[in-house]
C-alpha cells in the first residue's frame, strides 16, 4: 500500500504533473493545436497612465535563441509623480508543445550574479477584476545594488505566480482547449536607500497602469 504522506509530498505532485504532461503530449499528437492570433506586442502603448516610455530595448540574438519566445517586449518607463523608473519585459509564446516555455527569473538572475534577498507573493488590485492578481516579488542584490523584480505567468486573463501551478495549467489548457499559449510578464525597479516598500508601491502602480492595456495583446 502506498504511503499517504508520500502521495501528498512535493515529489509525488511533481511526478503527477510530469505524467499528465506526457499524456497531454501524446494526446496532442493526434490533433493539430489551435494557435490563436494575438495583437503584436510591438504595438503596446508608450504611455500607461502616468508612466511614459523612455527607451525601447533590443534583445540580443543570443538571448532570443535561448528564450525561444515568439514575441519579446523590453521597455523602460518613468513616472515623475512617483519618482521611479521601471523596466517592463514580456515574453509571449504562441505554443509550448515544441519545447518553448518561459524561463523563470528565479533561475536566470542568480546566473547573472544576483543574490536572492526576499521572495514572496503580493496581491495587486486591478480595475475591473473582482479579486487582486497575485504576483511574485523577488528582491535581489549584487554588490551594493538592490533591485525589485515582480513577475507572473499569464494565459489570457489568468494570472499565475507559482511555476508549478503554471505548468499544471499548460497541461489543462492543452487537454481542454487544445492550446498552450502563455506569457511571462516581468517588472524590474531599482531599490534606493533600502526602501523596498517604496519600490514595491511604485511597481504596483506601474502594474495597475499597464495590466489592462497589455491584456489586449493576448488572445482571449
Z-matrix of the N, CA and C atoms (Angstrom, degrees):
N
C 1 1.473
C 2 1.524 1 109.25
N 3 1.327 2 115.72 1 136.40
C 4 1.454 3 119.84 2 -178.94
C 5 1.520 4 110.84 3 -69.68
N 6 1.292 5 115.97 4 140.48
C 7 1.454 6 121.45 5 175.36
C 8 1.528 7 109.49 6 -69.24
N 9 1.342 8 118.32 7 123.14
C 10 1.462 9 121.92 8 -177.11
C 11 1.518 10 111.87 9 -64.37
N 12 1.334 11 116.42 10 -30.89
C 13 1.464 12 119.22 11 177.76
C 14 1.520 13 110.94 12 -64.71
N 15 1.352 14 115.73 13 -36.81
C 16 1.466 15 118.94 14 177.96
C 17 1.519 16 110.77 15 -64.81
N 18 1.345 17 116.57 16 -40.10
C 19 1.466 18 120.32 17 -179.21
C 20 1.516 19 111.66 18 -62.77
N 21 1.330 20 116.77 19 -25.74
C 22 1.466 21 120.70 20 179.52
C 23 1.522 22 112.09 21 -92.52
N 24 1.301 23 118.29 22 -3.95
C 25 1.459 24 121.92 23 -175.49
C 26 1.526 25 111.75 24 -76.06
N 27 1.345 26 117.34 25 157.32
C 28 1.466 27 121.29 26 177.83
C 29 1.527 28 112.58 27 -58.25
N 30 1.340 29 117.12 28 -35.19
C 31 1.466 30 120.32 29 -179.93
C 32 1.522 31 110.40 30 -63.58
N 33 1.334 32 116.28 31 -43.86
C 34 1.464 33 119.90 32 179.80
C 35 1.517 34 110.78 33 -64.37
N 36 1.323 35 116.67 34 -38.96
C 37 1.463 36 120.65 35 179.24
C 38 1.527 37 110.75 36 -65.07
N 39 1.335 38 115.65 37 -41.19
C 40 1.461 39 119.78 38 179.08
C 41 1.527 40 110.85 39 -64.46
N 42 1.334 41 116.05 40 -42.13
C 43 1.465 42 119.84 41 178.31
C 44 1.522 43 111.04 42 -62.73
N 45 1.330 44 116.33 43 -37.07
C 46 1.465 45 120.54 44 178.41
C 47 1.516 46 110.76 45 -63.14
N 48 1.337 47 116.03 46 -44.48
C 49 1.466 48 119.86 47 179.30
C 50 1.515 49 111.13 48 -63.43
N 51 1.335 50 116.46 49 -42.53
C 52 1.466 51 120.38 50 179.01
C 53 1.525 52 110.65 51 -59.49
N 54 1.329 53 116.36 52 -44.96
C 55 1.469 54 120.44 53 179.36
C 56 1.521 55 111.19 54 -64.03
N 57 1.326 56 116.57 55 -41.87
C 58 1.469 57 120.12 56 178.75
C 59 1.523 58 111.06 57 -64.21
N 60 1.332 59 116.06 58 -39.32
C 61 1.464 60 119.82 59 178.56
C 62 1.525 61 110.62 60 -64.48
N 63 1.327 62 116.44 61 -39.08
C 64 1.462 63 120.01 62 178.33
C 65 1.522 64 110.90 63 -65.04
N 66 1.337 65 116.27 64 -41.19
C 67 1.470 66 120.02 65 176.81
C 68 1.522 67 110.33 66 -62.41
N 69 1.342 68 115.88 67 -43.83
C 70 1.458 69 119.72 68 -179.76
C 71 1.525 70 111.49 69 -62.41
N 72 1.338 71 115.93 70 -40.32
C 73 1.465 72 119.84 71 179.87
C 74 1.527 73 111.13 72 -64.77
N 75 1.346 74 116.18 73 -44.29
C 76 1.465 75 119.85 74 179.18
C 77 1.519 76 110.33 75 -62.53
N 78 1.342 77 115.33 76 -44.59
C 79 1.459 78 119.78 77 179.88
C 80 1.525 79 110.58 78 -64.53
N 81 1.357 80 115.14 79 -37.23
C 82 1.456 81 118.99 80 -178.04
C 83 1.511 82 113.30 81 -65.92
N 84 1.325 83 117.62 82 -28.01
C 85 1.463 84 119.99 83 -179.90
C 86 1.528 85 112.41 84 -65.28
N 87 1.338 86 116.57 85 -19.04
C 88 1.461 87 119.84 86 -177.19
C 89 1.523 88 112.64 87 -86.48
N 90 1.297 89 118.52 88 -6.09
C 91 1.463 90 121.21 89 179.80
C 92 1.525 91 109.66 90 -146.44
N 93 1.302 92 115.20 91 152.76
C 94 1.454 93 120.97 92 -179.43
C 95 1.514 94 110.19 93 -78.44
N 96 1.328 95 116.37 94 132.09
C 97 1.461 96 120.70 95 -177.20
C 98 1.519 97 111.56 96 -70.31
N 99 1.322 98 115.72 97 144.66
C 100 1.458 99 121.36 98 172.70
C 101 1.523 100 107.70 99 -82.54
N 102 1.307 101 117.62 100 120.75
C 103 1.466 102 122.30 101 178.39
C 104 1.531 103 107.48 102 -115.16
N 105 1.330 104 117.98 103 95.61
C 106 1.466 105 120.86 104 -175.29
C 107 1.519 106 112.60 105 -70.00
N 108 1.319 107 115.25 106 150.32
C 109 1.459 108 120.44 107 176.58
C 110 1.525 109 109.78 108 -79.37
N 111 1.311 110 115.45 109 149.32
C 112 1.461 111 120.60 110 177.63
C 113 1.519 112 110.20 111 -129.30
N 114 1.299 113 116.25 112 159.50
C 115 1.462 114 121.22 113 174.81
C 116 1.520 115 107.83 114 -76.06
N 117 1.332 116 118.82 115 126.19
C 118 1.473 117 121.15 116 -174.40
C 119 1.528 118 112.90 117 -52.58
N 120 1.321 119 115.96 118 136.75
C 121 1.459 120 120.58 119 178.08
C 122 1.525 121 111.77 120 -64.51
N 123 1.319 122 116.68 121 -25.95
C 124 1.463 123 120.08 122 179.50
C 125 1.526 124 112.40 123 -62.30
N 126 1.335 125 116.13 124 -18.14
C 127 1.461 126 121.21 125 179.76
C 128 1.529 127 112.42 126 -93.89
N 129 1.313 128 117.18 127 7.37
C 130 1.470 129 120.61 128 178.44
C 131 1.522 130 109.61 129 -61.54
N 132 1.328 131 118.23 130 144.86
C 133 1.476 132 121.66 131 -177.01
C 134 1.530 133 112.82 132 -58.36
N 135 1.300 134 114.60 133 148.38
C 136 1.469 135 120.48 134 174.77
C 137 1.527 136 110.53 135 -91.17
N 138 1.313 137 116.08 136 -2.74
C 139 1.467 138 121.89 137 177.54
C 140 1.518 139 108.97 138 -131.55
N 141 1.330 140 116.77 139 121.88
C 142 1.464 141 122.77 140 174.47
C 143 1.522 142 107.49 141 -120.06
N 144 1.319 143 117.90 142 100.87
C 145 1.457 144 119.11 143 -177.67
C 146 1.516 145 110.42 144 59.50
N 147 1.336 146 117.28 145 -121.54
C 148 1.469 147 121.70 146 178.41
C 149 1.530 148 112.59 147 -92.56
N 150 1.334 149 116.20 148 7.48
C 151 1.465 150 120.67 149 179.33
C 152 1.525 151 109.83 150 -97.21
N 153 1.318 152 116.25 151 126.35
C 154 1.465 153 122.24 152 -177.03
C 155 1.519 154 110.36 153 -118.29
N 156 1.333 155 116.25 154 134.64
C 157 1.466 156 119.87 155 179.18
C 158 1.526 157 110.77 156 -65.79
N 159 1.313 158 115.37 157 132.69
C 160 1.458 159 121.86 158 177.21
C 161 1.523 160 112.14 159 -105.51
N 162 1.321 161 115.99 160 -30.37
C 163 1.464 162 118.72 161 -177.24
C 164 1.523 163 110.88 162 -155.42
N 165 1.333 164 115.22 163 137.31
C 166 1.466 165 122.03 164 172.94
C 167 1.515 166 107.26 165 -95.34
N 168 1.318 167 116.46 166 119.47
C 169 1.451 168 120.15 167 -177.13
C 170 1.517 169 112.78 168 -84.49
N 171 1.310 170 115.30 169 166.20
C 172 1.460 171 122.60 170 177.51
C 173 1.532 172 108.25 171 -125.66
N 174 1.306 173 116.37 172 128.62
C 175 1.461 174 121.36 173 178.23
C 176 1.520 175 109.00 174 -91.80
N 177 1.325 176 116.13 175 123.28
C 178 1.463 177 120.49 176 -178.00
C 179 1.529 178 110.97 177 -62.28
N 180 1.320 179 115.34 178 149.47
C 181 1.460 180 120.49 179 -175.87
C 182 1.525 181 112.00 180 -59.23
N 183 1.344 182 117.04 181 -36.62
C 184 1.458 183 119.84 182 179.91
C 185 1.528 184 110.91 183 -60.87
N 186 1.342 185 115.67 184 -39.18
C 187 1.463 186 120.23 185 179.58
C 188 1.525 187 109.74 186 -73.05
N 189 1.328 188 117.12 187 -38.70
C 190 1.461 189 120.54 188 176.86
C 191 1.525 190 110.65 189 -58.91
N 192 1.324 191 115.79 190 -40.65
C 193 1.467 192 120.14 191 -179.05
C 194 1.529 193 111.48 192 -65.35
N 195 1.339 194 116.59 193 -30.57
C 196 1.462 195 120.45 194 178.90
C 197 1.527 196 110.56 195 -78.44
N 198 1.331 197 116.53 196 -43.79
C 199 1.463 198 120.77 197 -176.94
C 200 1.527 199 112.11 198 -69.62
N 201 1.342 200 116.29 199 -39.09
C 202 1.467 201 122.59 200 179.40
C 203 1.532 202 112.50 201 58.92
N 204 1.329 203 117.24 202 29.97
C 205 1.457 204 121.18 203 177.89
C 206 1.523 205 109.50 204 -80.97
N 207 1.327 206 116.26 205 152.01
C 208 1.457 207 120.58 206 177.47
C 209 1.525 208 111.72 207 -76.45
N 210 1.327 209 116.95 208 -31.80
C 211 1.455 210 121.47 209 176.82
C 212 1.517 211 109.33 210 -142.94
N 213 1.330 212 115.53 211 144.30
C 214 1.457 213 121.35 212 177.86
C 215 1.519 214 109.62 213 -130.96
N 216 1.322 215 115.47 214 140.91
C 217 1.465 216 121.34 215 175.14
C 218 1.520 217 107.23 216 -130.43
N 219 1.323 218 116.81 217 125.83
C 220 1.459 219 120.80 218 177.59
C 221 1.528 220 108.24 219 -139.03
N 222 1.330 221 115.94 220 115.32
C 223 1.457 222 121.67 221 -175.01
C 224 1.522 223 111.10 222 -143.61
N 225 1.329 224 114.44 223 154.79
C 226 1.459 225 121.27 224 174.11
C 227 1.529 226 108.87 225 -111.48
N 228 1.326 227 116.03 226 133.90
C 229 1.461 228 122.47 227 179.41
C 230 1.528 229 109.13 228 -124.57
N 231 1.337 230 116.23 229 153.72
C 232 1.463 231 120.84 230 175.84
C 233 1.521 232 109.62 231 -132.05
N 234 1.331 233 114.68 232 156.29
C 235 1.455 234 121.66 233 178.27
C 236 1.518 235 107.56 234 -140.27
N 237 1.324 236 116.13 235 107.12
C 238 1.464 237 120.28 236 -177.13
C 239 1.521 238 111.36 237 -65.83
N 240 1.312 239 117.84 238 -26.75
C 241 1.463 240 121.02 239 -177.94
C 242 1.517 241 112.71 240 -67.14
N 243 1.330 242 117.22 241 -33.05
C 244 1.465 243 120.20 242 -179.33
C 245 1.519 244 111.79 243 -104.72
N 246 1.338 245 116.85 244 -9.23
C 247 1.459 246 120.63 245 177.02
C 248 1.507 247 114.62 246 72.21
N 249 1.337 248 117.36 247 26.84
C 250 1.455 249 121.27 248 -179.17
C 251 1.528 250 110.71 249 -129.56
N 252 1.320 251 114.61 250 155.31
C 253 1.451 252 121.72 251 169.10
C 254 1.514 253 108.03 252 -113.95
N 255 1.327 254 117.38 253 151.59
C 256 1.463 255 120.99 254 -178.29
C 257 1.515 256 109.71 255 -138.52
N 258 1.327 257 115.28 256 145.92
C 259 1.460 258 120.46 257 176.72
C 260 1.519 259 109.20 258 -109.53
N 261 1.330 260 115.82 259 128.25
C 262 1.458 261 122.25 260 179.56
C 263 1.518 262 109.87 261 -108.63
N 264 1.331 263 115.45 262 129.02
C 265 1.464 264 121.57 263 177.23
C 266 1.518 265 108.33 264 -129.67
N 267 1.329 266 116.31 265 130.08
C 268 1.463 267 121.66 266 177.67
C 269 1.524 268 108.49 267 -131.94
N 270 1.326 269 115.92 268 128.48
C 271 1.467 270 121.38 269 173.42
C 272 1.522 271 107.15 270 -117.07
N 273 1.333 272 116.32 271 118.81
C 274 1.467 273 120.70 272 -176.72
C 275 1.527 274 110.22 273 -110.05
N 276 1.331 275 115.36 274 133.00
C 277 1.460 276 122.14 275 -178.74
C 278 1.533 277 108.46 276 -119.18
N 279 1.326 278 116.52 277 120.12
C 280 1.466 279 119.71 278 178.83
C 281 1.530 280 111.30 279 -73.58
N 282 1.323 281 116.25 280 -27.35
C 283 1.459 282 121.25 281 179.83
C 284 1.521 283 109.52 282 -151.78
N 285 1.339 284 115.92 283 148.81
C 286 1.463 285 120.48 284 176.38
C 287 1.527 286 111.27 285 -118.68
N 288 1.314 287 116.73 286 14.26
C 289 1.456 288 119.73 287 -175.38
C 290 1.523 289 113.70 288 -78.15
N 291 1.314 290 117.52 289 -21.26
C 292 1.466 291 119.10 290 -176.79
C 293 1.525 292 112.22 291 -107.09
N 294 1.334 293 116.26 292 23.61
C 295 1.460 294 119.42 293 173.85
C 296 1.507 295 115.37 294 106.16
N 297 1.351 296 118.64 295 -16.45
C 298 1.459 297 119.12 296 178.27
C 299 1.517 298 109.68 297 -74.43
N 300 1.320 299 116.53 298 138.04
C 301 1.459 300 121.24 299 175.89
C 302 1.526 301 108.40 300 -163.39
N 303 1.334 302 117.78 301 154.59
C 304 1.465 303 120.29 302 -179.59
C 305 1.523 304 112.34 303 -62.24
N 306 1.324 305 115.64 304 144.36
C 307 1.459 306 121.50 305 176.44
C 308 1.526 307 108.52 306 -97.31
N 309 1.314 308 117.12 307 124.67
C 310 1.455 309 120.81 308 -178.82
C 311 1.530 310 110.93 309 -65.13
N 312 1.348 311 117.66 310 130.72
C 313 1.471 312 119.87 311 174.95
C 314 1.519 313 112.47 312 -58.05
N 315 1.335 314 116.93 313 -26.24
C 316 1.461 315 119.82 314 179.25
C 317 1.528 316 111.63 315 -65.07
N 318 1.324 317 116.32 316 -24.18
C 319 1.464 318 120.19 317 178.46
C 320 1.519 319 111.86 318 -91.75
N 321 1.339 320 116.10 319 -31.39
C 322 1.465 321 120.06 320 -175.15
C 323 1.525 322 112.90 321 -80.38
N 324 1.334 323 117.36 322 -41.01
C 325 1.457 324 120.39 323 -173.61
C 326 1.527 325 113.92 324 -64.17
N 327 1.353 326 119.80 325 -42.84
C 328 1.473 327 118.37 326 178.32
C 329 1.520 328 112.91 327 -58.96
N 330 1.327 329 117.35 328 -31.42
C 331 1.454 330 120.71 329 178.48
C 332 1.506 331 112.80 330 -68.10
N 333 1.345 332 116.49 331 -17.84
C 334 1.462 333 121.12 332 178.42
C 335 1.526 334 111.94 333 -96.77
N 336 1.331 335 116.16 334 7.08
C 337 1.463 336 119.76 335 177.17
C 338 1.510 337 115.04 336 96.33
N 339 1.336 338 118.41 337 0.97
C 340 1.460 339 121.59 338 179.92
C 341 1.528 340 110.04 339 -84.81
N 342 1.325 341 116.34 340 140.95
C 343 1.460 342 122.85 341 -179.16
C 344 1.527 343 109.20 342 -110.57
N 345 1.326 344 116.58 343 134.85
C 346 1.459 345 120.71 344 179.48
C 347 1.523 346 111.30 345 -71.07
N 348 1.335 347 115.52 346 131.24
C 349 1.460 348 121.55 347 177.05
C 350 1.523 349 111.80 348 -113.21
N 351 1.324 350 116.37 349 -37.27
C 352 1.465 351 122.38 350 179.37
C 353 1.517 352 108.11 351 -141.15
N 354 1.325 353 116.74 352 139.55
C 355 1.463 354 121.11 353 175.71
C 356 1.527 355 108.41 354 -145.21
N 357 1.335 356 116.27 355 112.09
C 358 1.454 357 120.40 356 178.17
C 359 1.522 358 109.75 357 -153.93
N 360 1.311 359 116.37 358 -173.80
C 361 1.466 360 122.41 359 179.91
C 362 1.524 361 108.55 360 -122.46
N 363 1.331 362 116.46 361 133.54
C 364 1.462 363 120.24 362 -179.12
C 365 1.527 364 109.88 363 -123.09
N 366 1.343 365 117.81 364 145.98
C 367 1.465 366 121.35 365 176.70
C 368 1.523 367 110.57 366 -84.24
N 369 1.329 368 115.80 367 143.31
C 370 1.462 369 121.48 368 178.01
C 371 1.527 370 108.54 369 -129.71
N 372 1.328 371 118.39 370 108.58
C 373 1.471 372 120.34 371 177.20
C 374 1.526 373 110.43 372 -65.24
N 375 1.324 374 116.42 373 136.90
C 376 1.458 375 122.54 374 -179.51
C 377 1.530 376 108.84 375 -125.58
N 378 1.318 377 116.48 376 134.24
C 379 1.460 378 121.15 377 179.34
C 380 1.527 379 110.51 378 -58.91
N 381 1.334 380 115.74 379 131.15
C 382 1.460 381 120.48 380 178.83
C 383 1.506 382 114.52 381 90.57
N 384 1.320 383 117.78 382 -6.86
C 385 1.463 384 121.02 383 179.02
C 386 1.524 385 109.53 384 -107.80
N 387 1.328 386 116.28 385 136.46
C 388 1.457 387 120.71 386 -178.83
C 389 1.524 388 111.75 387 -67.62
N 390 1.334 389 116.23 388 -34.61
C 391 1.455 390 121.08 389 -178.27
C 392 1.530 391 110.03 390 -121.87
N 393 1.337 392 117.71 391 147.67
C 394 1.468 393 119.98 392 176.16
C 395 1.523 394 110.73 393 -63.17
N 396 1.320 395 116.80 394 153.08
C 397 1.451 396 119.65 395 170.46
C 398 1.531 397 107.44 396 -82.71
N 399 1.323 398 116.83 397 152.82
C 400 1.455 399 121.18 398 178.01
C 401 1.521 400 108.68 399 -109.61
N 402 1.343 401 116.54 400 125.64
C 403 1.459 402 120.77 401 -177.13
C 404 1.520 403 110.12 402 -127.23
N 405 1.318 404 115.25 403 154.99
C 406 1.457 405 120.98 404 176.73
C 407 1.523 406 110.70 405 -73.30
N 408 1.321 407 115.38 406 135.97
C 409 1.468 408 120.66 407 169.60
C 410 1.520 409 107.22 408 -115.14
N 411 1.327 410 114.60 409 125.79
C 412 1.461 411 121.47 410 -172.69
C 413 1.522 412 107.42 411 -133.56
N 414 1.317 413 117.82 412 110.33
C 415 1.456 414 122.25 413 178.06
C 416 1.520 415 108.14 414 -99.67
N 417 1.341 416 115.44 415 126.45
C 418 1.455 417 120.16 416 -177.28
C 419 1.531 418 110.22 417 -126.85
N 420 1.321 419 115.01 418 154.98
C 421 1.453 420 120.29 419 179.42
C 422 1.516 421 111.48 420 -131.50
N 423 1.336 422 115.03 421 149.40
C 424 1.465 423 121.52 422 178.02
C 425 1.516 424 107.41 423 -150.30
N 426 1.335 425 116.76 424 114.23
C 427 1.472 426 122.02 425 -172.57
C 428 1.528 427 107.92 426 57.16
N 429 1.341 428 118.03 427 -121.70
C 430 1.463 429 120.52 428 179.60
C 431 1.525 430 112.17 429 -100.47
N 432 1.341 431 117.00 430 13.79
C 433 1.458 432 121.30 431 179.51
C 434 1.527 433 110.88 432 -100.26
N 435 1.327 434 115.15 433 147.10
C 436 1.455 435 121.81 434 173.05
C 437 1.525 436 109.18 435 -134.33
N 438 1.312 437 115.68 436 141.25
C 439 1.462 438 120.75 437 179.37
C 440 1.517 439 110.16 438 -135.56
N 441 1.325 440 114.69 439 151.71
C 442 1.456 441 122.03 440 176.19
C 443 1.523 442 108.73 441 -107.00
N 444 1.317 443 116.26 442 128.32
C 445 1.470 444 121.97 443 178.53
C 446 1.525 445 108.15 444 -118.52
N 447 1.330 446 116.62 445 124.12
C 448 1.466 447 122.30 446 175.31
C 449 1.523 448 106.42 447 -117.88
N 450 1.323 449 117.60 448 130.29
C 451 1.462 450 118.29 449 -178.75
C 452 1.511 451 112.14 450 -153.84
N 453 1.339 452 114.50 451 161.52
C 454 1.458 453 120.88 452 176.99
C 455 1.526 454 109.42 453 -160.42
N 456 1.330 455 114.94 454 169.87
C 457 1.463 456 121.96 455 175.44
C 458 1.525 457 107.64 456 -107.87
N 459 1.324 458 116.30 457 134.82
C 460 1.461 459 119.69 458 -175.51
C 461 1.522 460 111.61 459 -131.83
N 462 1.332 461 115.29 460 126.91
C 463 1.461 462 122.61 461 172.16
C 464 1.519 463 106.41 462 -123.39
N 465 1.323 464 115.36 463 113.73
C 466 1.458 465 120.86 464 -174.16
C 467 1.530 466 109.09 465 58.45
N 468 1.334 467 118.43 466 -119.92
C 469 1.463 468 120.90 467 -179.00
C 470 1.524 469 111.64 468 -104.08
N 471 1.324 470 116.77 469 13.12
C 472 1.460 471 121.32 470 -179.50
C 473 1.521 472 109.62 471 -97.07
N 474 1.313 473 115.70 472 123.59
C 475 1.466 474 122.09 473 -179.79
C 476 1.526 475 108.95 474 -109.92
N 477 1.324 476 115.86 475 128.82
C 478 1.466 477 121.61 476 -178.48
C 479 1.528 478 108.78 477 -129.62
N 480 1.318 479 116.42 478 131.57
C 481 1.462 480 120.45 479 178.49
C 482 1.528 481 111.73 480 -90.24
N 483 1.333 482 116.73 481 -45.07
C 484 1.464 483 121.08 482 -173.15
C 485 1.527 484 112.35 483 -76.47
N 486 1.338 485 116.48 484 132.73
C 487 1.457 486 121.82 485 179.29
C 488 1.524 487 111.64 486 -60.44
N 489 1.327 488 115.86 487 -43.37
C 490 1.470 489 120.88 488 -178.36
C 491 1.527 490 110.00 489 -60.32
N 492 1.325 491 116.40 490 -45.30
C 493 1.461 492 121.35 491 -179.70
C 494 1.522 493 110.86 492 -65.69
N 495 1.336 494 116.80 493 -37.76
C 496 1.460 495 120.56 494 178.73
C 497 1.527 496 110.89 495 -62.36
N 498 1.340 497 117.02 496 -40.55
C 499 1.459 498 120.85 497 177.99
C 500 1.531 499 110.93 498 -64.24
N 501 1.329 500 115.43 499 -38.41
C 502 1.461 501 119.57 500 178.30
C 503 1.529 502 110.63 501 -59.94
N 504 1.336 503 116.53 502 -43.40
C 505 1.458 504 120.16 503 -178.55
C 506 1.527 505 112.38 504 -68.51
N 507 1.333 506 117.17 505 -26.80
C 508 1.466 507 119.74 506 174.61
C 509 1.527 508 109.36 507 -59.68
N 510 1.332 509 114.92 508 -45.99
C 511 1.465 510 120.49 509 179.42
C 512 1.528 511 110.21 510 -64.81
N 513 1.333 512 115.97 511 -46.76
C 514 1.460 513 120.31 512 -177.76
C 515 1.527 514 111.55 513 -61.33
N 516 1.331 515 116.96 514 -42.59
C 517 1.468 516 120.59 515 179.74
C 518 1.523 517 111.66 516 -67.89
N 519 1.333 518 116.02 517 -36.72
C 520 1.462 519 119.80 518 179.13
C 521 1.522 520 110.80 519 -63.63
N 522 1.328 521 115.79 520 -40.41
C 523 1.460 522 120.12 521 -178.53
C 524 1.522 523 112.11 522 -76.01
N 525 1.321 524 116.34 523 -42.58
C 526 1.467 525 120.04 524 -173.46
C 527 1.522 526 113.56 525 -84.66
N 528 1.345 527 116.09 526 -43.37
C 529 1.461 528 120.06 527 -173.96
C 530 1.525 529 114.06 528 -110.58
N 531 1.328 530 117.05 529 -7.25
C 532 1.460 531 121.56 530 -177.79
C 533 1.528 532 111.50 531 60.09
N 534 1.322 533 116.38 532 39.49
C 535 1.466 534 122.15 533 176.87
C 536 1.523 535 109.60 534 -150.55
N 537 1.328 536 116.51 535 152.23
C 538 1.466 537 120.78 536 -175.97
C 539 1.523 538 111.79 537 -135.60
N 540 1.331 539 117.92 538 21.86
C 541 1.463 540 120.82 539 -178.86
C 542 1.532 541 110.97 540 -65.61
N 543 1.315 542 116.21 541 143.83
C 544 1.458 543 121.76 542 179.53
C 545 1.521 544 109.84 543 -161.57
N 546 1.326 545 115.60 544 171.07
C 547 1.462 546 120.59 545 178.83
C 548 1.522 547 109.66 546 -142.20
N 549 1.314 548 115.08 547 147.90
C 550 1.455 549 121.93 548 169.45
C 551 1.523 550 106.85 549 -103.82
N 552 1.325 551 116.69 550 124.06
C 553 1.469 552 121.60 551 178.66
C 554 1.525 553 108.08 552 -115.27
N 555 1.341 554 115.54 553 126.41
C 556 1.471 555 119.71 554 -175.90
C 557 1.532 556 110.31 555 -134.38
N 558 1.306 557 115.30 556 137.91
C 559 1.465 558 122.39 557 177.59
C 560 1.528 559 108.17 558 -124.47
N 561 1.328 560 116.56 559 133.53
C 562 1.467 561 120.90 560 179.56
C 563 1.523 562 109.84 561 -126.86
N 564 1.315 563 116.62 562 130.00
C 565 1.461 564 122.61 563 176.19
C 566 1.522 565 109.43 564 -129.61
N 567 1.330 566 117.91 565 147.39
C 568 1.465 567 119.88 566 174.88
C 569 1.526 568 110.17 567 -74.38
N 570 1.317 569 115.65 568 155.62
C 571 1.467 570 121.49 569 175.53
C 572 1.522 571 107.54 570 -114.66
N 573 1.329 572 116.09 571 115.55
C 574 1.465 573 120.92 572 -179.79
C 575 1.524 574 109.46 573 -104.19
N 576 1.329 575 116.26 574 140.78
C 577 1.475 576 122.20 575 176.53
C 578 1.536 577 112.19 576 55.80
N 579 1.327 578 115.41 577 32.13
C 580 1.461 579 121.70 578 178.01
C 581 1.536 580 112.81 579 58.84
N 582 1.328 581 116.50 580 24.68
C 583 1.467 582 121.44 581 -177.96
C 584 1.530 583 109.75 582 -88.75
N 585 1.328 584 115.80 583 77.34
C 586 1.466 585 120.98 584 -179.40
C 587 1.527 586 110.60 585 -65.60
N 588 1.340 587 116.48 586 -40.13
C 589 1.462 588 119.82 587 -179.29
C 590 1.525 589 111.71 588 -63.38
N 591 1.333 590 116.40 589 -39.19
C 592 1.470 591 120.06 590 179.13
C 593 1.513 592 111.44 591 -64.39
N 594 1.329 593 116.49 592 -43.41
C 595 1.466 594 120.09 593 178.77
C 596 1.523 595 110.75 594 -66.97
N 597 1.333 596 116.56 595 -38.17
C 598 1.466 597 119.99 596 178.83
C 599 1.516 598 110.80 597 -63.96
N 600 1.319 599 117.49 598 -42.96
C 601 1.466 600 121.72 599 179.06
C 602 1.521 601 110.80 600 -61.31
N 603 1.341 602 117.00 601 -42.34
C 604 1.465 603 120.94 602 178.53
C 605 1.523 604 110.66 603 -66.71
N 606 1.332 605 117.38 604 -39.58
C 607 1.468 606 121.23 605 179.16
C 608 1.523 607 110.86 606 -63.67
N 609 1.327 608 116.73 607 -41.79
C 610 1.463 609 120.49 608 178.48
C 611 1.529 610 110.40 609 -63.19
N 612 1.324 611 117.23 610 -40.89
C 613 1.466 612 120.91 611 177.29
C 614 1.526 613 110.82 612 -60.96
N 615 1.325 614 116.31 613 -41.75
C 616 1.471 615 121.22 614 179.41
C 617 1.522 616 110.50 615 -64.41
N 618 1.334 617 116.36 616 -46.75
C 619 1.465 618 120.58 617 -179.91
C 620 1.527 619 110.72 618 -61.21
N 621 1.325 620 116.44 619 -43.48
C 622 1.459 621 119.94 620 178.86
C 623 1.531 622 111.67 621 -62.54
N 624 1.320 623 116.91 622 -30.50
C 625 1.467 624 121.11 623 -179.54
C 626 1.524 625 112.61 624 -75.65
N 627 1.344 626 117.21 625 -39.23
C 628 1.467 627 118.38 626 -173.29
C 629 1.520 628 114.10 627 -98.93
N 630 1.341 629 118.62 628 -13.58
C 631 1.462 630 119.29 629 -171.31
C 632 1.527 631 112.57 630 -56.95
N 633 1.326 632 118.20 631 -55.52
C 634 1.469 633 119.98 632 -176.50
C 635 1.530 634 113.14 633 -66.29
N 636 1.340 635 120.29 634 -42.71
C 637 1.468 636 118.87 635 175.53
C 638 1.530 637 112.71 636 -61.75
N 639 1.331 638 117.30 637 -40.86
C 640 1.467 639 120.01 638 179.85
C 641 1.516 640 110.93 639 -69.02
N 642 1.327 641 117.07 640 -32.86
C 643 1.457 642 121.66 641 179.37
C 644 1.531 643 111.30 642 -55.79
N 645 1.329 644 117.64 643 -30.97
C 646 1.467 645 121.62 644 -178.79
C 647 1.513 646 112.56 645 -67.46
N 648 1.326 647 117.94 646 -12.29
C 649 1.468 648 121.02 647 -179.52
C 650 1.528 649 112.74 648 -93.47
N 651 1.321 650 116.51 649 -4.26
C 652 1.468 651 120.67 650 176.94
C 653 1.533 652 109.37 651 -101.85
N 654 1.317 653 118.57 652 144.35
C 655 1.468 654 120.77 653 179.29
C 656 1.524 655 111.34 654 -62.09
N 657 1.322 656 116.74 655 153.60
C 658 1.475 657 121.20 656 178.00
C 659 1.519 658 109.12 657 -79.64
